[in-house]
Amino acid sequence: MKPNPLAPYFVVCIIAWVALAIGSWKWISSRPSTEEKRLWFRRSTIISGLFFGTFITFISIQWHHPFALLIFLPAIVLIGFLNLRVTFFCDGCGKMTQSQDWFSPTCYCPRCGHKLR
């Protein structure tokens, strides 16, 4: 059995993915205001989606399976959208919260009780 020539790219992708996750988490948590945290959270979510979408596109084309993109790219967009939709930053205490009830019209901060949505 031949070794996969794309195997090193997976290692590089995982290392870059972990570095991006840790870096964006540290960057967002160090922002002084909740508005800046919201802004940088949106940016990091979009950048992560673009990074992962580029990697999936590269691998799908190299493996000659471009139709896989019809499944994976919309899934990446949906995951990013839901991540942006259910994540809130409290104006009262600055805590990041993710709502477990996607369709609820209201959401409250678990730390201070401030209304988030």
N, C-alpha and C positions, 0 to 999 in steps of 0.2 A: 504494500500500500504506500502510495506516494505521500510525503508530507504536504500539508496545505501551505502554499506560498503566501497566503494572506494571514497566517497565524500571528506574525509579529504585529500586524495592525490591530488585532484584537487586544493585545497587551497594551499597546500605546493608547488605544481608545479607553480602556478601563482606567489606566493611570490618569489620563487627561480628564475623564469623567469625574473621578474621585477628587482630583485637584480643583476642578471647576466647582464641585459641590461644596467642598470645604472652604474654598476661597470666597464664594458668593455668600455662604452662611456667615463667615466672619465679617465680611464687608457689610452685609445688610444689618447684622446685629450691632455694628459699631456706628451706624448712622444716628445722629442726634435726635432727629424728629421723625414722627410717624409718616409724614408725607414723603420724606426722603426714603424711608424704608419701603413704602409702597412703590415708589418709582423704581428703586433698584431691584425690588423683587420682580416687578414686571419685566425689567430689562434682563435680569438673569434667567428668568423663565424662557423668554424668547431666545436668548443666546444659547441656552441649553438645548432647546428644541431644534434650532438651526444646526448646532453641532451634531446632535444625534441623527437628524435627518440627512445631513451630508454624509455621515458615516454609513448609514443604511443605504443611501443611494450608491455610494462608492462600492460597497460590498455586493449589492444586488447586480450592479453592472458587471463587476469582475466575475461573478459567478454565473452570468448570463441568465439571470432571473429578473428582468425588469418589471414583470407583472406583480412581483412581491411589493413593489412600491405602491400599488393600488390599495394594499391593505395597511402597510406600515406608515406611510406618510399621513393619511387621514387619522390614523390612531395617534400619532405624535401630536397632531394639531388638536385632537379632542382631549388628550391628556393635559396638554398645556392650557387649553381653554378652561377645563374643569379645575385645574390647579389655581388659575387666576380667579375663577369664580367663587371658590369656597375658602380662600385664604384671606384673612382680615388682619389688620393691625389696629390695636386699640388706641384711640386718641387719649384715653385717660392714663394708661400705664405703659403703653408702647409694646405690649406683648403681642406676638404673632399667634393667631388662632385659626384653626381650620374647622369650619362648620361640618358637622356630621350629617346634618339634614339639608340636602341640596335644595329642596323646594320650599323650605320654610321662609316666610316673609321676614322673620326676625331672628337675630343671633346676638348673644350677649357674651361679653368677655368672662372667661372662667375665673380670672384673678380678681377683677374689681367690679364686675357686674355692669359695666358700661355697655350701652346698646351699640352694636356694630353695624347692624343692617336693619 
